[in-house]
Amino acid sequence: MMYETLINAGQRALNDEELAAVNAQRPVFDTFIGTTFTSIGCDGVDAETKVTENVLQPAGLVNGGVLAAIAESVGSVAGVKAALAPVVGMSNSTDFLRGVKDGTIETQARPVHIGKTTQLWRIEMRNNGRLAAVSQLRTMVLREKN
């Protein structure tokens, strides 16, 4: 399972083999929209999503819900890596700054707050080097009760 690879790496960046394992174990939705993780470290997570017809709205732009979903996926992976435990999204606020028609969406998730029970992530999505959307994702850490 994807979470096991992230947790087993502990407090270090994933190596190429572990990164390949995470990408091979991505959820079906991440695979469908084309999100691939390019870096998973202690300071955050980077990913890329190739723009295809699967993610376009009728006007020819990437659907805003897809951008919010990318933020949730990338931020959640960052959350698991930071907590070394599963996390779930509690709140996702995404601001759309410019339309995306084609190319690649480069996503970076960076921590704003890492607590024992909740986390706050800032996720930036760029297209052709220009900021296209910014999300703030709050996650809750799921720890086993003793």
Secondary structure, 3 states (H helix, E strand, C coil): CHHHHHHHCCCCCCCHHHHHHHHHCCCHHHHHHCEEEEEEECCEEEEEEECCHHHECCCCCECHHHHHHHHHHHHHHHHHHHHCCCEEEEEEEEEECCCCCCCEEEEEEEEEEECCCEEEEEEEEEECCEEEEEEEEEEEECCCCC
